[in-house]
Amino acid sequence: MITPIEIQNKEFRRAFRGYSEDEVDDFLKIVTEDFESLYKENMDLKEKVNLYQEQVSRYKSIEETLNATLITAQSAAEDTCVAANKKAKIIVEEAQLQSKHIIDETNNRILELKKEYDNLVREFKVFRNRFKSLIKEELDTLDEIFYDVDESCEMPFRECSYIKEDIEDTADLFTEEIAVEEEADTNLSKNEDSNDDTVTNE
C-alpha cells in the first residue's frame, strides 16, 4: 500500500507539453494530506480491529471456559441428582426395611405379651379355684370343729341364770339378816335407855 510520504516524494519526468508542475504539486499536496488522513484513520481502525479481535478472542475464550464450566456443572449437577436419587432411594428402602422390622418385632412382642397375659389369667383362675377350695375346706373344718358351738354357748348362760337366782336368794337372806340385826340393835338400845331412866329415878 502506498504511503503519504511516497506520494509526497514522488517525482515525475518532464516531458514536452506536459502538465503544469505547480498544479501537479498542489494537487499532490492535497492528495497527500487527504491520503495521510485516511491512512491514519485506517491505521486507527486496524488497531481498533486488532483490539476488538483480541477482546473477541478473549470473550470467546471466556465463553468457551463458561461453556465448559456450564457443561461440567450440568454434568456434575446431573451426577449429583442421580447420586442423590440413588441415595434417597437407598435411604427410603432402608427406612422401609427398618420400619417393617420394627413392626414385625412389635407384633411379635404383642403376641408374646398376649400369651403372657393369657397364662397369667389362666394361672390366676387356677389359683382362685384352689383358694376357693381351700377356704371351703377350712370352713367345712370349722363347721366340724364348732358344730355344737350354739349349744355350748347356751349352757354357760343357763348356768349363769341359775347362779344369778342363787345370788339373788343369798342377797335376800343377807338383807333379812341385816334387818333383824338392826332391829335387835334398836331394841337393845331402847332397853338400855329404859334402864338408865329407872336408875336415875331411884
Order of alpha helices (4+ residues) and beta strands (2+ residues): alpha-alpha-alpha
